[in-house]
Amino acid sequence: MDWKNIRQLLREQSDTCARLGSPIYSGILRRLALDTADAPVDEQSVTADPVLRVLGPHRAAVASEMIPLRLLAAVHRIVLAGNAPDLARFFPSMGGDLYAGGGPMECWQAFVDVLKHRFDEVRAGLEYFPQTNETGRGAPLIGGLLHAIDQLGLAGVQNPVPVRFNEIGASGGLNLRCDRFRYLSGDEDSAGWGPTSTCVTFTEAWLGEQPPGGDGSVRLDVRSRQGADINPVDLTTEAGQQHLMSFIWPDHVLRQGRLRCALDIARVMPVEIHRESAIDFVNRLELTEGELTVLWHSVMWQYVTPAEQQQVQKRIEELGAQATQSKPFTHISFEPAPHLEDRAASQVLVVRVWPSVRVGNMKMPAGVPQLLAKGTSHGIPVQWK
Ligand SMILES: C[S@@+](CC[C@H](N)C(=O)[O-])C[C@H]1O[C@@H](n2cnc3c(N)ncnc32)[C@H](O)[C@@H]1O
């Protein structure tokens, strides 16, 4: 029995967690890797050890299967449900603290106890692939939309600007409400865009030159919000909410707080997320008179097959060709750019607008992809070019 693959994945994920500010997960993963290093070869001892038993079926896993994160989330879900109080003492997501709780060794022991006593639940939880819904990605999306509105000259005609939000790969659809979040250029007192009353507020969300109208002077009249996902998260259920929360690492309390606030917003602003693929959704999409039709997506394109990507692109071109001054269209994408060497800011914001627009003294042909900014995998901060 060879544990090399899974051991390597656990070590790599441990390093990533350490780099991205999760000492709890980093420590647990390192211990898991150590346990597999001493793994006995006979099936009987594997069955007796909860760590080896849970990881055994995944010994030959490859990185894309994300087994380490799936295992951690399966356990986190049990903690969040209140069913692992001994481990909760260490998890800031439950008000705990790694050191006040007793330190890494005790935390590890409590983790193993969950594997031992709730084995079937953990194994069932391993089925779920990491799925988040990052509200911070609203910062590039709204900024991109403000650019599109500026280029199309829409705020000069009507302000608030009538728009329709459409999102593919929307997950729970939190970013279909991202006009209800607030984006600031600096600290709490700096200029920003979005309602001052919201609890989803991002300080230093936009770095460098601010999006046009980003001081709040351009407002939106969102006429409809629609989304699609092949595996939508139902935010109206406790299970759906905990599904999203379980994939946020327990020490990332700021992100957890934002998610809780965004869920509160979602509760009073229901949005339907259709269970369908990106192509089925865009094929149904039509432009409407007197409104800017927005199609956006973030961190989902890599999961779409090349064939579907091509079909979606083709439909975007068709919609673009139908756009007019009174029926404008924009495609806003915030997706990873593998060529970027800056690991901290590896996503790019690309905006296309139809019909053709005037930029300064130049008439820009319709649909030209404009690279406007880069950001982190969680969206913020967005660095405008
Ligand atoms: C990493 S999540 C990002 C979710 C959300 N866009 C965000 O930024 O928080 C990727 C999402 O894309 C969805 N997805 C993957 N392939 C898809 C497809 N072909 N059509 C629609 N959604 C898809 C997944 O189910 C998942 O919810």
The ligand as an SDF file (V2000), in Angstrom:
LIG
                    3D

 27 29  0  0  0  0  0  0  0  0999 V2000
  -15.2390   28.4510   -7.3450 C   0  0  0  0  0  0  0  0  0  0  0  0
  -16.9870   28.5220   -7.4470 S   0  0  0  0  0  0  0  0  0  0  0  0
  -17.2010   30.2710   -7.6660 C   0  0  0  0  0  0  0  0  0  0  0  0
  -18.5640   30.7160   -7.2710 C   0  0  0  0  0  0  0  0  0  0  0  0
  -18.8320   32.2000   -7.4460 C   0  0  0  0  0  0  0  0  0  0  0  0
  -18.7680   32.5810   -8.8360 N   0  0  0  0  0  0  0  0  0  0  0  0
  -17.8610   33.0380   -6.6490 C   0  0  0  0  0  0  0  0  0  0  0  0
  -17.0270   33.7220   -7.2470 O   0  0  0  0  0  0  0  0  0  0  0  0
  -17.9310   33.0200   -5.4280 O   0  0  0  0  0  0  0  0  0  0  0  0
  -17.3070   27.8860   -9.0790 C   0  0  0  0  0  0  0  0  0  0  0  0
  -18.7830   27.6120   -9.3320 C   0  0  0  0  0  0  0  0  0  0  0  0
  -18.9530   27.3030  -10.7060 O   0  0  0  0  0  0  0  0  0  0  0  0
  -19.9460   26.2870  -10.8220 C   0  0  0  0  0  0  0  0  0  0  0  0
  -19.7950   25.6650  -12.1510 N   0  0  0  0  0  0  0  0  0  0  0  0
  -18.7980   24.8440  -12.5630 C   0  0  0  0  0  0  0  0  0  0  0  0
  -18.9780   24.4980  -13.8540 N   0  0  0  0  0  0  0  0  0  0  0  0
  -20.1160   25.1110  -14.2760 C   0  0  0  0  0  0  0  0  0  0  0  0
  -20.8280   25.1440  -15.5140 C   0  0  0  0  0  0  0  0  0  0  0  0
  -20.4010   24.4710  -16.5800 N   0  0  0  0  0  0  0  0  0  0  0  0
  -21.9500   25.8940  -15.5910 N   0  0  0  0  0  0  0  0  0  0  0  0
  -22.3970   26.5750  -14.5000 C   0  0  0  0  0  0  0  0  0  0  0  0
  -21.7650   26.5760  -13.3110 N   0  0  0  0  0  0  0  0  0  0  0  0
  -20.6400   25.8670  -13.1880 C   0  0  0  0  0  0  0  0  0  0  0  0
  -19.6660   25.4030   -9.6190 C   0  0  0  0  0  0  0  0  0  0  0  0
  -20.7740   24.5890   -9.2830 O   0  0  0  0  0  0  0  0  0  0  0  0
  -19.3250   26.4340   -8.5360 C   0  0  0  0  0  0  0  0  0  0  0  0
  -20.4590   26.8440   -7.8180 O   0  0  0  0  0  0  0  0  0  0  0  0
  1  2  1  0
  2  3  1  0
  2 10  1  0
  3  4  1  0
  4  5  1  0
  5  6  1  0
  5  7  1  0
  7  8  2  0
  7  9  1  0
 10 11  1  0
 11 12  1  0
 11 26  1  0
 12 13  1  0
 13 14  1  0
 13 24  1  0
 14 15  1  0
 14 23  1  0
 15 16  2  0
 16 17  1  0
 17 18  1  0
 17 23  2  0
 18 19  1  0
 18 20  2  0
 20 21  1  0
 21 22  2  0
 22 23  1  0
 24 25  1  0
 24 26  1  0
 26 27  1  0
M  CHG  2   2   1   9  -1
M  END
$$$$
